Amino acid sequence: MTPFVTCLWFDREAEEAANFYASIFPNSKVGRVTPYPADAPGGQAGQTMTVEFELNGQRFVGLNGGPLFKFNEAISIQVPCESQAEIDRLWAALTADGGEESVCGWCKDRFGLSWQVAPAIMPDLLSGPRAAEVMAAFMQMRKFDLAAVEAAAAS
């Protein structure tokens, strides 16, 4: 079976978003850009219809489908981070230029897509003997503080 591809519906900024995402995640690239055909309805001929891109090896397609559908918090992309520096860098990039912070490591980028920028060790900590303490610690956070989460797991 061919690997799944996640389709992200944008109004008109799919190519801008793909370039932005590829600039902040390692092992990422923007691929084929497909324009709307000459006979496309709505006068969109020649404008970007789809853009294929990979983020850290995961395949996506961005669709410029118009304003009918918007992103919401029901779907997010989880980003497991190995260090506080990586958390800080990605959090700053994703919340810049109109992005929004939320709680428990969630944020929205300027396009409205939700991300959870979290320590890679979280699944282990949340299934460990101090899971309640870990959860109590991170429920107070916006951006994750890796040292505080590790301290909660160790105390």
C-alpha positions in Angstrom: 0.0 0.0 0.0 1.2 3.5 -0.8 1.8 5.7 2.3 -0.9 8.1 3.2 -0.7 11.7 2.2 -2.4 14.4 4.4 -4.3 17.0 2.5 -4.5 20.5 4.1 -7.2 22.8 2.8 -6.2 26.4 2.5 -8.0 29.4 1.2 -5.3 30.7 -1.2 -2.1 30.4 0.7 -1.1 26.7 0.3 2.1 27.5 -1.5 3.2 30.1 1.0 2.4 27.7 3.9 4.3 24.9 2.2 7.4 27.1 1.8 7.1 28.3 5.4 6.8 24.8 6.8 9.7 23.5 4.7 11.9 26.3 6.0 11.4 25.4 9.7 11.4 21.6 9.7 14.5 19.5 8.9 14.3 16.9 6.1 11.6 19.0 4.3 11.0 20.1 0.8 8.4 21.6 -1.5 7.6 19.5 -4.6 5.2 19.8 -7.5 3.0 22.9 -7.7 -0.1 22.3 -9.9 -2.0 25.2 -11.2 -5.8 25.3 -11.8 -6.5 24.4 -15.5 -7.5 27.0 -18.0 -11.2 25.9 -17.8 -11.3 26.0 -14.0 -14.5 27.6 -12.6 -14.3 30.9 -10.7 -11.6 32.5 -12.7 -8.8 30.6 -11.0 -7.0 29.5 -14.2 -3.2 29.5 -13.7 -3.4 30.1 -9.9 -1.9 27.4 -7.6 -4.4 24.6 -7.1 -2.2 22.2 -5.1 1.3 22.0 -3.8 3.0 18.8 -2.7 5.5 19.0 0.2 7.3 16.9 2.8 7.9 17.8 6.4 10.5 15.7 8.1 9.8 13.0 5.5 5.9 13.1 6.0 4.0 13.8 2.7 1.4 16.5 2.5 -0.6 18.2 -0.2 -1.8 21.8 0.2 -5.1 22.6 -1.6 -6.1 26.1 -2.4 -9.8 25.3 -2.1 -11.2 28.7 -1.1 -12.6 30.0 2.2 -15.4 27.4 2.7 -13.5 25.3 5.2 -11.2 26.5 8.0 -8.7 24.6 10.2 -9.8 24.0 13.8 -8.3 22.4 16.9 -9.9 19.1 16.3 -6.9 18.2 14.1 -3.3 19.1 14.9 0.1 18.0 13.9 2.3 16.7 16.7 5.9 17.5 16.7 8.0 15.4 19.1 11.1 17.4 20.1 14.3 16.1 21.6 15.4 19.2 23.4 14.2 22.5 24.9 16.1 24.4 22.2 14.1 22.5 19.5 10.8 23.2 21.4 11.8 26.9 21.7 12.8 27.3 18.0 9.7 25.6 16.6 7.3 27.3 19.0 8.8 30.7 18.1 8.5 30.0 14.3 5.0 28.6 14.4 3.6 31.4 16.6 5.3 34.3 14.7 3.6 36.7 12.4 0.0 36.1 13.6 0.3 32.6 15.1 -1.3 32.0 18.5 -0.2 30.2 21.7 -2.6 27.9 23.4 -2.2 25.5 26.3 -0.4 22.1 26.8 2.1 22.7 24.0 -0.6 23.5 21.4 -0.3 26.5 19.1 -1.7 27.8 15.8 0.4 29.1 13.0 -0.5 32.2 11.0 -2.5 30.0 8.6 -4.7 28.7 11.4 -3.2 25.1 11.5 -2.9 23.7 15.0 0.4 22.1 16.1 1.5 20.4 19.4 5.1 21.0 20.0 6.0 18.5 22.8 8.9 16.7 24.3 9.5 13.4 22.5 9.6 11.6 25.9 6.0 12.6 26.7 4.4 9.2 25.8 6.8 7.4 28.1 6.3 9.9 31.0 2.5 9.7 30.6 2.6 6.0 30.9 5.1 6.0 33.8 4.5 5.8 37.5 4.5 9.6 37.9 2.0 10.2 35.1 -0.4 12.2 37.3 2.4 14.5 38.4 3.6 15.0 34.8 0.1 15.8 33.6 -0.4 18.3 36.5 2.8 20.0 35.6 2.2 20.4 31.9 -1.5 21.4 32.3 -0.1 24.6 33.7 2.1 25.3 30.6 1.6 26.9 27.3 4.9 26.1 25.7 6.4 23.0 27.2 9.2 23.4 29.7 11.1 20.1 29.3 13.1 20.5 32.6 9.9 21.1 34.6 8.2 18.0 33.0 11.2 15.9 33.7 11.4 17.2 37.3 7.7 16.2 37.8 8.5 12.7 36.5 11.4 12.4 38.9 10.0 13.8 42.1 
